[in-house]
Amino acid sequence: MTNKHEIYINAAKTAKIGIWEVNLETDQVYWDTVTKCILEVSEDFKPFRGYANNFFPEGEIREQFKMHIKKAIEEGISFEEKFQIITAKDNIKYVKCICRVEFKDTKATRIFGSFQDITKEQNLINKLELSVEKFSSVFSSANDAILIIDSTTGIITDCNSRFYELTEYNCSEIIGLHNFELFPVNKRKEIKIFLANQLNKDDYFVKETYLKSKFGKIIPVEVASGKKFTVKNKAYLVCFFRDISERKNADESLNMLSLVASETTDAIIIANPEGEALWANKAYLKLTGFNMAEILNKKTGYLLKGPETDLKTFDEIREAVKDKKDLKSIILYYNKQKENFWFEFNITPVFDKKGNCTKFICVGRDVTSAKEKELELKRILEVSSQQNNKLFNFSHIVSHNIRSHVSNLSMVLDVMENTEDINEKFSYIDMFREGTEKLSETIEYLNEIITIQKNTNIEKKNIRLKDEIEKTKMALRLILLESQIEIIHTIPDNLTVSVIPAYLDSILLNLFTNAVKYKSPERKAVLEIGYEVNEHFTIISFKDNGLGINLIKNGHKIFGMYKTFHGNEDARGIGLFITKNQLEVMNGKIEVESQEGQGSIFKIFINEK
């Protein structure tokens, strides 16, 4: 080894560059310690010709190395290449291999060169190439328009294809353009401040503004700036632009809808999938009397439910929310002041793209006025129907009763005309008088019934019941004294009933006298008067121990006209008929329980509304 050769080897060793050599004439192979270290073989390892191929991964890399060696040996072509290798300890490294060829008489006799570990450098290069590739991919395929600006001059130095699409400029037009040219004149000042702040803060920031396209179209955008970067002492700023036209249009539509929803006279409430309130408009809050804080996160149906709320409709609402279904209905609700109102509403579930219910929208309105008219109309129809039935029955009574009297009078007149005997004629005059009196009496009764049924609008008054009972007892004191009937009542001093006073007076007289007329001769007569109050009526009961009535036989006609059951001479069969009509005019009713031979209980139901 010459002195120069030793100096070269030592220098290479210091630089961690391996030396290798293959004598093609003797097949001797030499690897220095640096080369063995790179290949991670022991220092005493004895290489031989062709063994180096094993350190190159099978496939393209190994074939490439072998091809270079072959060309060097056969054609004398030197090479200088980078390869990936797998060391003896299975570590992946990158090496730079230089091969030179020595000739003797045009024949290659030796190949030799260097072997340098460039793994760190190559890894950095690979990482850099990957970063460049990623950046290029993001830059070119990003949905956002990307702009790179020279922070010193404001000149655009680069942009991606999306920016061309957004602004309609081409590459030659936009590169070198000042960024201000991309904004409407009235936005340039604020964008200048924005960019200046970004250069100072060097932080991510988003702002909404407008771009002006090549052809003057104003485009709403969201501009975001990333951190600045420096290349060769020159700072650049990357800006991202996102077209928010659709979002702006949607926002405007939403704002208009929100304004409509907020200001409409219809009541609107939005609830979550569980039916708990999220928002309500002014009309809803005004209608219910609650404020927003009082209804939020609450199931408002329970707040508005009242004593006369239809539970069936209420349950239908709960089922609609549970099953996420539409519902259209009307319900009687109560506002915060406990005043009722009729609420007509539509409940509509809202679903997302996956079919999940996200909320409910309920739109409704106060239909109290219309509903009350409907109920009044229904009541009028019912009353009309009842009146028609009464009229029909009444006409039947009139026809039957008057015709009976008229027939009787005709028969008397016919007999009087056909007899020659003066005395006999006179004898029929009393019969004729009696007939006309009966006819007059019938007409009087019928007129009284007509009067009762006409007086449906007489105002009711609150009357202390105990006072009326005492007045009735006083008015009938001689009859009661003569009959020796015992009157017992438990009516308290403060019990009042809402009635037409004259009708209550008539009803009490009728029931008192009935207890006297139909008392049992087998026992001391007793009349017990009691009461009870329920949600709709004050119920006054008159319990006697008189003759009683066979209701199985006569129950269907007990309140009919001219219906008598015990053959009393003074019975006309008109009292209970009139009582029934008087109670019905006051929206009340009468019921009877009776057992023949034991007595009766008449219950009158007085409607307090």
C-alpha positions as CSV (number, residue, x, y, z in Angstrom):
1,M,0.0,0.0,0.0
2,T,1.5,3.3,-1.0
3,N,1.7,6.2,1.3
4,K,-1.0,8.1,-0.8
5,H,-3.3,5.1,-0.6
6,E,-2.9,5.0,3.2
7,I,-3.7,8.7,3.4
8,Y,-6.8,8.2,1.3
9,I,-8.0,5.2,3.4
10,N,-7.5,7.1,6.6
11,A,-9.2,10.2,5.3
12,A,-12.2,8.1,4.1
13,K,-12.3,6.3,7.5
14,T,-12.4,9.7,9.2
15,A,-15.3,10.8,6.9
16,K,-17.0,7.4,7.6
17,I,-16.8,6.5,3.9
18,G,-16.2,2.8,3.3
19,I,-13.7,1.5,0.8
20,W,-14.3,-1.7,-1.2
21,E,-12.5,-3.5,-4.0
22,V,-12.9,-6.6,-6.2
23,N,-9.9,-8.0,-8.1
24,L,-11.5,-9.5,-11.2
25,E,-8.4,-11.5,-12.0
26,T,-8.1,-13.2,-8.6
27,D,-11.7,-12.8,-7.3
28,Q,-10.3,-11.3,-4.1
29,V,-12.7,-8.9,-2.3
30,Y,-11.8,-6.3,0.1
31,W,-14.2,-4.4,2.5
32,D,-12.7,-1.9,4.9
33,T,-14.0,-1.6,8.5
34,V,-16.3,1.3,7.6
35,T,-17.9,-0.7,4.9
36,K,-18.3,-3.7,7.3
37,C,-19.7,-1.3,9.9
38,I,-22.3,0.0,7.4
39,L,-23.3,-3.5,6.4
40,E,-23.3,-4.5,10.1
41,V,-21.0,-7.5,9.7
42,S,-18.1,-8.4,12.0
43,E,-14.7,-6.9,11.4
44,D,-13.3,-10.4,10.8
45,F,-15.9,-11.1,8.1
46,K,-14.3,-12.4,4.9
47,P,-16.3,-11.1,1.9
48,F,-16.2,-13.0,-1.4
49,R,-17.3,-12.0,-4.9
50,G,-21.0,-11.7,-5.4
51,Y,-21.8,-11.8,-1.7
52,A,-22.6,-8.0,-1.7
53,N,-25.8,-8.7,-3.7
54,N,-27.4,-10.2,-0.6
55,F,-27.5,-6.8,1.1
56,F,-29.8,-5.4,-1.6
57,P,-33.5,-6.2,-1.3
58,E,-34.7,-8.8,-3.8
59,G,-36.4,-7.4,-6.7
60,E,-35.9,-4.1,-8.6
61,I,-33.2,-2.7,-6.3
62,R,-31.0,-5.9,-6.4
63,E,-31.4,-6.3,-10.1
64,Q,-30.5,-2.7,-10.6
65,F,-27.3,-3.1,-8.6
66,K,-26.3,-6.3,-10.4
67,M,-26.9,-4.6,-13.7
68,H,-24.5,-1.7,-12.8
69,I,-21.8,-4.2,-11.6
70,K,-22.3,-6.2,-14.8
71,K,-21.9,-3.1,-17.0
72,A,-18.8,-2.0,-15.0
73,I,-17.1,-5.4,-15.5
74,E,-18.2,-6.1,-19.1
75,E,-18.3,-2.6,-20.5
76,G,-16.1,-0.7,-18.1
77,I,-18.9,1.8,-17.2
78,S,-18.4,3.3,-13.8
79,F,-21.5,4.3,-11.7
80,E,-22.5,6.4,-8.8
81,E,-25.9,5.5,-7.3
82,K,-28.0,5.5,-4.2
83,F,-29.4,2.3,-3.0
84,Q,-31.5,0.9,-0.2
85,I,-29.9,-2.0,1.6
86,I,-30.8,-4.4,4.4
87,T,-27.9,-5.0,6.7
88,A,-26.8,-8.2,8.3
89,K,-28.9,-7.2,11.4
90,D,-32.0,-6.6,9.1
91,N,-31.8,-2.8,9.5
92,I,-32.8,-0.7,6.5
93,K,-30.2,1.8,5.4
94,Y,-29.6,4.1,2.4
95,V,-26.1,4.1,0.9
96,K,-24.3,5.9,-1.8
97,C,-22.2,3.5,-3.8
98,I,-19.4,4.7,-6.2
99,C,-17.8,2.3,-8.5
100,R,-14.7,2.8,-10.7
101,V,-13.1,0.4,-13.2
102,E,-9.5,-0.3,-13.7
103,F,-8.4,-1.7,-17.1
104,K,-5.4,-3.6,-18.4
105,D,-5.2,-3.9,-22.1
106,T,-8.8,-2.8,-22.5
107,K,-9.9,-5.5,-20.1
108,A,-11.4,-4.6,-16.7
109,T,-9.2,-6.1,-14.0
110,R,-10.4,-4.4,-10.9
111,I,-13.5,-2.6,-9.7
112,F,-13.3,-0.5,-6.6
113,G,-15.0,2.4,-5.0
114,S,-16.6,3.9,-1.9
115,F,-19.6,3.0,0.3
116,Q,-21.3,5.8,2.3
117,D,-24.2,5.6,4.8
118,I,-26.6,8.3,3.8
119,T,-29.6,7.0,5.8
120,K,-30.1,10.2,7.8
121,E,-29.9,12.4,4.7
122,Q,-32.1,10.1,2.7
123,N,-34.7,9.9,5.5
124,L,-34.8,13.7,5.6
125,I,-35.1,13.8,1.8
126,N,-37.9,11.2,1.9
127,K,-39.7,13.2,4.6
128,L,-39.3,16.4,2.7
129,E,-40.6,14.7,-0.5
130,L,-43.6,13.4,1.4
131,S,-44.3,16.8,2.9
132,V,-44.0,18.4,-0.5
133,E,-46.3,15.7,-2.0
134,K,-48.8,16.3,0.8
135,F,-48.7,20.0,0.4
136,S,-49.1,19.7,-3.3
137,S,-52.0,17.4,-3.0
138,V,-53.7,19.6,-0.4
139,F,-52.9,22.7,-2.3
140,S,-54.2,21.4,-5.7
141,S,-57.2,19.4,-4.5
142,A,-58.5,21.5,-1.5
143,N,-62.1,22.6,-1.6
144,D,-61.0,25.9,-0.2
145,A,-59.4,28.5,-2.5
146,I,-55.8,29.0,-1.3
147,L,-53.8,32.1,-1.9
148,I,-50.1,32.8,-1.0
149,I,-49.3,36.5,-0.6
150,D,-45.9,38.2,-0.3
151,S,-46.5,39.9,3.0
152,T,-44.1,42.7,2.2
153,T,-45.6,43.8,-1.1
154,G,-49.1,42.3,-0.9
155,I,-48.5,40.6,-4.3
156,I,-50.1,37.2,-5.0
157,T,-47.3,34.7,-5.5
158,D,-49.3,31.5,-5.9
159,C,-52.8,30.1,-5.7
160,N,-54.5,26.8,-6.3
161,S,-57.0,25.8,-9.0
162,R,-60.0,26.3,-6.8
163,F,-59.1,30.0,-6.5
164,Y,-59.3,30.2,-10.3
165,E,-62.7,28.6,-10.3
166,L,-63.9,31.0,-7.5
167,T,-62.6,34.3,-9.0
168,E,-62.7,33.3,-12.7
169,Y,-59.2,34.6,-13.2
170,N,-56.6,32.5,-14.9
171,C,-53.1,31.8,-13.7
172,S,-51.3,34.5,-15.7
173,E,-53.9,37.1,-14.6
174,I,-53.7,36.4,-10.9
175,I,-50.1,35.7,-10.2
176,G,-48.4,39.0,-9.6
177,L,-51.7,40.8,-8.9
178,H,-52.1,42.8,-5.7
179,N,-54.4,41.1,-3.3
180,F,-56.5,44.3,-3.0
181,E,-57.7,43.8,-6.5
182,L,-59.7,40.8,-5.4
183,F,-61.9,42.7,-3.0
184,P,-64.7,45.2,-3.5
185,V,-63.5,48.8,-2.9
186,N,-65.5,49.2,0.3
187,K,-63.9,46.0,1.7
188,R,-60.3,46.8,1.0
189,K,-59.6,48.8,4.0
190,E,-60.9,46.2,6.5
191,I,-59.1,43.4,4.6
192,K,-55.9,45.4,4.8
193,I,-56.2,45.8,8.6
194,F,-57.1,42.1,8.8
195,L,-54.0,41.0,6.9
196,A,-51.8,43.4,8.8
197,N,-53.1,42.0,12.1
198,Q,-52.5,38.5,11.0
199,L,-48.9,39.3,10.2
200,N,-48.4,40.7,13.7
201,K,-50.3,38.0,15.5
202,D,-49.1,35.2,13.3
203,D,-52.1,33.1,14.4
204,Y,-55.0,31.4,12.8
205,F,-58.0,33.7,12.3
206,V,-61.3,33.6,10.4
207,K,-63.3,36.5,9.0
208,E,-66.3,36.9,6.7
209,T,-65.9,39.3,3.8
210,Y,-66.5,39.5,0.1
211,L,-64.5,38.7,-3.0
212,K,-64.9,40.4,-6.4
213,S,-64.6,38.1,-9.3
214,K,-62.9,39.0,-12.6
215,F,-66.4,39.9,-14.0
216,G,-67.5,41.9,-11.0
217,K,-69.5,39.2,-9.2
218,I,-69.6,39.8,-5.5
219,I,-69.0,36.5,-3.6
220,P,-69.5,36.2,0.1
221,V,-66.5,34.3,1.5
222,E,-65.0,33.2,4.8
223,V,-61.3,34.1,4.8
224,A,-58.9,32.3,7.1
225,S,-55.2,33.0,7.4
226,G,-52.6,30.5,8.7
227,K,-49.3,31.2,10.2
228,K,-46.8,33.1,8.0
229,F,-43.7,31.4,6.7
230,T,-40.4,32.7,5.6
231,V,-38.3,31.7,2.6
232,K,-35.0,33.4,1.9
233,N,-35.8,36.1,4.4
234,K,-39.1,36.9,2.7
235,A,-42.3,36.4,4.6
236,Y,-45.4,34.9,3.0
237,L,-48.9,34.6,4.3
238,V,-51.3,31.8,3.3
239,C,-55.0,32.7,3.1
240,F,-57.9,30.3,2.7
241,F,-61.1,31.4,1.0
242,R,-64.4,29.5,1.4
243,D,-67.4,30.3,-0.7
244,I,-70.3,30.8,1.8
245,S,-72.9,31.9,-0.7
246,E,-75.2,28.9,0.0
247,R,-74.8,29.4,3.7
248,K,-75.5,33.1,3.4
249,N,-78.6,32.4,1.4
250,A,-79.7,29.8,3.9
251,D,-79.0,32.2,6.7
252,E,-81.1,34.9,5.0
253,S,-83.9,32.5,4.4
254,L,-83.6,31.3,8.0
255,N,-83.7,34.9,9.3
256,M,-86.8,35.6,7.2
257,L,-88.5,32.4,8.5
258,S,-87.4,33.3,12.0
259,L,-88.9,36.7,11.6
260,V,-92.1,35.3,10.2
261,A,-92.3,32.7,13.0
262,S,-91.6,35.3,15.6
263,E,-94.1,37.9,14.4
264,T,-96.9,35.7,13.0
265,T,-100.2,35.8,14.9
266,D,-100.2,32.0,14.9
267,A,-98.8,30.5,18.1
268,I,-95.6,28.5,17.4
269,I,-93.7,26.3,19.8
270,I,-90.7,24.1,19.0
271,A,-89.9,21.1,21.2
272,N,-87.2,18.5,21.4
273,P,-88.0,14.8,20.5
274,E,-89.2,14.3,24.1
275,G,-91.7,17.1,23.7
276,E,-89.9,19.6,25.9
277,A,-90.1,23.2,24.8
278,L,-87.0,24.7,23.1
279,W,-88.5,27.9,21.8
280,A,-91.9,29.7,21.4
281,N,-92.9,32.8,19.5
282,K,-94.5,35.9,20.9
283,A,-98.0,34.8,19.9
284,Y,-97.7,31.6,21.9
285,L,-96.3,33.4,25.0
286,K,-99.1,36.0,24.8
287,L,-101.8,33.3,24.4
288,T,-100.6,31.2,27.3
289,G,-99.5,34.0,29.6
290,F,-96.2,32.2,30.3
291,N,-92.7,33.7,29.6
292,M,-89.9,31.9,27.8
293,A,-88.1,30.9,31.0
294,E,-91.2,29.3,32.4
295,I,-91.7,27.0,29.5
296,L,-88.2,26.1,28.5
297,N,-87.4,22.3,28.9
298,K,-90.9,21.7,30.0
299,K,-93.7,19.7,28.5
300,T,-96.1,22.6,28.0
301,G,-99.2,20.5,27.7
302,Y,-99.0,19.8,31.4
303,L,-98.7,23.5,32.1
304,L,-101.9,24.2,30.0
305,K,-103.9,21.2,31.2
306,G,-107.0,22.2,33.2
307,P,-110.1,20.7,34.8
308,E,-112.1,20.5,31.6
309,T,-109.3,19.5,29.3
310,D,-110.3,16.5,27.3
311,L,-108.1,13.6,28.5
312,K,-108.6,11.6,25.3
313,T,-107.1,14.5,23.2
314,F,-104.4,15.0,25.7
315,D,-103.4,11.3,25.4
316,E,-103.5,11.6,21.6
317,I,-100.8,14.4,21.9
318,R,-98.6,12.2,24.1
319,E,-98.9,9.3,21.7
320,A,-98.1,11.5,18.7
321,V,-94.9,12.7,20.5
322,K,-94.1,9.1,21.5
323,D,-94.6,7.7,18.0
324,K,-93.1,10.8,16.2
325,K,-96.3,11.3,14.2
326,D,-98.3,14.3,12.9
327,L,-101.4,15.3,14.8
328,K,-104.1,17.9,14.1
329,S,-106.7,18.5,16.7
330,I,-108.4,21.0,19.0
331,I,-108.1,21.0,22.8
332,L,-109.4,23.1,25.7
333,Y,-106.3,24.6,27.5
334,Y,-105.9,27.0,30.4
335,N,-103.5,29.9,30.4
336,K,-101.4,31.0,33.3
337,Q,-104.3,32.9,34.7
338,K,-106.4,29.7,34.6
339,E,-108.6,31.1,31.9
340,N,-109.6,28.5,29.4
341,F,-109.3,28.8,25.6
342,W,-109.8,26.5,22.7
343,F,-106.5,25.7,20.9
344,E,-106.5,24.4,17.4
345,F,-103.1,23.0,16.5
346,N,-100.9,21.0,14.1
347,I,-97.9,19.0,15.5
348,T,-95.3,18.1,12.9
349,P,-92.2,16.0,13.7
350,V,-88.9,17.1,11.9
351,F,-86.5,14.3,10.9
352,D,-82.8,14.4,9.9
353,K,-81.3,12.7,6.9
354,K,-81.0,9.5,8.9
355,G,-84.6,9.5,9.8
356,N,-84.1,10.5,13.4
357,C,-86.7,12.9,14.9
358,T,-84.8,16.0,15.9
359,K,-87.7,18.2,17.0
360,F,-91.4,18.9,16.9
361,I,-93.0,22.1,15.5
362,C,-96.5,22.9,16.8
363,V,-98.4,25.7,15.1
364,G,-101.7,26.6,16.6
365,R,-104.2,29.4,17.1
366,D,-106.9,30.5,19.6
367,V,-110.2,29.4,18.2
368,T,-112.2,30.0,21.3
369,S,-114.7,32.4,19.6
370,A,-115.4,30.0,16.7
371,K,-115.5,27.0,19.1
372,E,-118.0,28.7,21.4
373,K,-120.2,29.6,18.4
374,E,-119.9,26.0,17.3
375,L,-120.9,24.8,20.7
376,E,-123.7,27.4,20.9
377,L,-124.9,26.3,17.5
378,K,-124.8,22.7,18.7
379,R,-126.7,23.6,21.8
380,I,-129.3,25.5,19.7
381,L,-129.6,22.5,17.4
382,E,-130.1,20.2,20.5
383,V,-132.6,22.6,21.9
384,S,-134.4,22.9,18.6
385,S,-134.4,19.1,18.3
386,Q,-135.8,18.9,21.9
387,Q,-138.3,21.6,21.1
388,N,-139.4,19.9,17.9
389,N,-139.9,16.7,19.9
390,K,-141.8,18.6,22.6
391,L,-143.8,20.3,19.9
392,F,-144.6,17.0,18.3
393,N,-145.7,15.6,21.6
394,F,-147.5,18.7,22.5
395,S,-149.4,18.7,19.2
396,H,-150.3,15.1,19.8
397,I,-151.6,16.0,23.3
398,V,-153.5,19.0,21.9
399,S,-154.9,17.0,19.1
400,H,-155.9,14.1,21.4
401,N,-157.3,16.1,24.4
402,I,-159.1,18.8,22.6
403,R,-160.5,16.4,20.0
404,S,-161.8,14.3,22.9
405,H,-163.6,17.3,24.5
406,V,-164.9,18.5,21.1
407,S,-166.2,15.1,20.3
408,N,-167.9,14.9,23.6
409,L,-169.5,18.4,23.1
410,S,-170.6,17.3,19.5
411,M,-172.2,14.2,20.9
412,V,-174.1,16.3,23.5
413,L,-175.2,18.8,20.8
414,D,-176.2,15.9,18.5
415,V,-178.3,14.4,21.2
416,M,-180.0,17.7,22.1
417,E,-180.8,18.3,18.4
418,N,-182.4,14.9,17.9
419,T,-184.7,15.0,20.9
420,E,-188.1,16.6,20.9
421,D,-188.4,16.6,24.7
422,I,-187.7,20.0,26.1
423,N,-186.9,18.6,29.6
424,E,-184.5,16.2,28.1
425,K,-182.8,19.0,26.1
426,F,-182.4,21.0,29.4
427,S,-180.9,17.9,31.1
428,Y,-178.1,17.9,28.6
429,I,-177.2,21.6,29.2
430,D,-175.3,20.7,32.4
431,M,-173.3,18.0,30.5
432,F,-172.6,20.6,27.8
433,R,-171.4,23.1,30.5
434,E,-169.2,20.5,32.1
435,G,-167.7,19.7,28.7
436,T,-166.9,23.3,28.0
437,E,-165.3,23.7,31.4
438,K,-163.1,20.6,30.8
439,L,-162.2,22.1,27.4
440,S,-161.3,25.4,29.0
441,E,-159.3,23.7,31.7
442,T,-157.4,21.7,29.1
443,I,-156.7,24.8,27.1
444,E,-155.5,26.6,30.3
445,Y,-153.1,23.8,31.1
446,L,-151.7,23.7,27.6
447,N,-151.3,27.5,27.7
448,E,-149.3,27.1,30.9
449,I,-147.0,24.5,29.3
450,I,-146.4,26.8,26.3
451,T,-145.6,29.7,28.7
452,I,-143.0,27.6,30.5
453,Q,-141.3,26.4,27.4
454,K,-141.3,29.9,25.8
455,N,-139.5,31.3,28.9
456,T,-136.1,29.8,28.2
457,N,-134.2,33.0,28.6
458,I,-135.5,34.1,32.0
459,E,-132.5,35.0,34.1
460,K,-131.9,32.6,37.0
461,K,-131.2,34.0,40.5
462,N,-129.5,32.6,43.5
463,I,-132.1,31.6,46.1
464,R,-131.6,30.2,49.6
465,L,-133.3,26.9,49.4
466,K,-134.1,26.6,53.1
467,D,-136.1,29.9,52.9
468,E,-138.1,28.6,49.9
469,I,-138.9,25.4,51.8
470,E,-140.1,27.3,54.8
471,K,-142.3,29.5,52.5
472,T,-143.8,26.5,50.9
473,K,-144.6,25.0,54.3
474,M,-146.2,28.2,55.4
475,A,-148.3,28.4,52.2
476,L,-149.5,24.8,52.7
477,R,-149.7,24.9,56.5
478,L,-153.5,24.1,56.6
479,I,-153.1,21.1,54.2
480,L,-150.0,19.9,56.0
481,L,-151.7,20.3,59.4
482,E,-154.8,18.4,58.2
483,S,-152.7,15.6,56.7
484,Q,-150.5,15.4,59.9
485,I,-147.6,14.8,57.6
486,E,-144.1,15.3,59.2
487,I,-141.7,17.4,57.2
488,I,-138.0,16.8,57.9
489,H,-135.2,18.5,56.1
490,T,-131.4,18.8,56.4
491,I,-131.0,21.8,54.2
492,P,-128.3,24.1,55.6
493,D,-128.8,27.9,56.0
494,N,-126.2,28.7,53.4
495,L,-127.2,26.4,50.6
496,T,-128.2,28.5,47.6
497,V,-129.5,27.3,44.2
498,S,-129.5,29.1,40.9
499,V,-133.1,28.9,39.7
500,I,-136.1,30.8,38.2
501,P,-137.8,31.6,41.5
502,A,-141.4,31.1,40.3
503,Y,-140.5,27.7,38.9
504,L,-138.8,26.6,42.1
505,D,-141.9,27.7,44.0
506,S,-144.1,25.7,41.7
507,I,-141.9,22.6,41.9
508,L,-141.8,22.7,45.7
509,L,-145.6,23.1,45.9
510,N,-146.1,20.2,43.6
511,L,-143.8,17.8,45.4
512,F,-145.2,18.8,48.8
513,T,-148.8,18.3,47.7
514,N,-148.0,15.0,46.0
515,A,-146.5,13.8,49.3
516,V,-149.8,14.7,50.9
517,K,-152.1,13.4,48.2
518,Y,-150.5,10.1,47.9
519,K,-149.7,9.4,51.6
520,S,-150.4,5.9,52.8
521,P,-153.4,5.4,55.1
522,E,-151.5,2.7,56.9
523,R,-148.8,4.9,58.5
524,K,-148.0,8.4,59.5
525,A,-146.9,10.4,56.5
526,V,-143.3,11.6,56.5
527,L,-141.5,13.7,53.9
528,E,-137.7,13.9,54.2
529,I,-135.9,16.5,52.2
530,G,-132.1,16.1,51.7
531,Y,-129.5,17.4,49.3
532,E,-126.1,16.7,47.8
533,V,-123.8,18.8,45.5
534,N,-121.7,17.3,42.7
535,E,-119.6,18.8,40.0
536,H,-122.6,19.8,37.8
537,F,-125.7,19.8,39.9
538,T,-127.3,20.5,43.3
539,I,-129.5,17.6,43.8
540,I,-132.6,18.0,46.1
541,S,-134.3,14.7,47.2
542,F,-137.9,14.4,48.4
543,K,-138.4,11.0,50.1
544,D,-141.9,10.1,51.2
545,N,-143.4,6.9,52.7
546,G,-146.6,7.1,50.7
547,L,-148.3,4.8,48.3
548,G,-145.4,4.5,45.9
549,I,-145.6,3.7,42.2
550,N,-145.0,0.6,40.2
551,L,-142.2,1.9,38.0
552,I,-142.0,-1.3,36.0
553,K,-145.5,-0.7,34.9
554,N,-145.8,3.1,34.9
555,G,-142.2,4.4,34.9
556,H,-142.3,5.4,31.2
557,K,-145.3,7.7,31.7
558,I,-144.9,9.1,35.2
559,F,-143.9,12.5,33.9
560,G,-146.4,12.5,31.1
561,M,-149.5,14.8,30.9
562,Y,-152.7,13.7,32.4
563,K,-151.0,10.6,34.0
564,T,-152.5,9.5,37.3
565,F,-151.9,6.2,39.1
566,H,-153.9,6.0,42.3
567,G,-157.4,7.2,41.3
568,N,-157.5,10.3,43.5
569,E,-160.4,12.5,42.6
570,D,-158.4,15.7,42.8
571,A,-155.5,14.2,40.6
572,R,-155.1,15.9,37.3
573,G,-152.0,14.3,36.1
574,I,-150.4,17.6,35.2
575,G,-148.2,18.5,38.1
576,L,-145.1,16.3,37.4
577,F,-145.4,17.1,33.7
578,I,-145.2,20.8,34.5
579,T,-142.4,20.2,37.1
580,K,-140.4,18.3,34.5
581,N,-140.8,21.1,31.9
582,Q,-139.8,23.8,34.5
583,L,-136.6,21.9,35.4
584,E,-135.6,21.3,31.8
585,V,-136.0,25.0,31.0
586,M,-133.5,25.6,33.8
587,N,-131.2,22.9,32.3
588,G,-132.1,20.5,35.1
589,K,-133.9,17.3,35.3
590,I,-136.1,15.1,37.6
591,E,-135.7,11.4,38.4
592,V,-137.7,9.1,40.6
593,E,-137.1,6.0,42.6
594,S,-140.2,4.3,43.9
595,Q,-141.6,1.0,45.2
596,E,-145.3,0.4,45.3
597,G,-146.6,0.4,48.9
598,Q,-143.4,1.8,50.4
599,G,-142.9,5.3,49.0
600,S,-141.0,7.3,46.5
601,I,-137.9,9.5,46.2
602,F,-138.1,12.3,43.7
603,K,-134.7,13.9,42.9
604,I,-134.6,17.3,41.2
605,F,-131.2,18.2,39.6
606,I,-130.6,21.9,39.6
607,N,-128.0,23.1,37.1
608,E,-125.8,25.7,38.8
609,K,-124.4,27.1,35.5
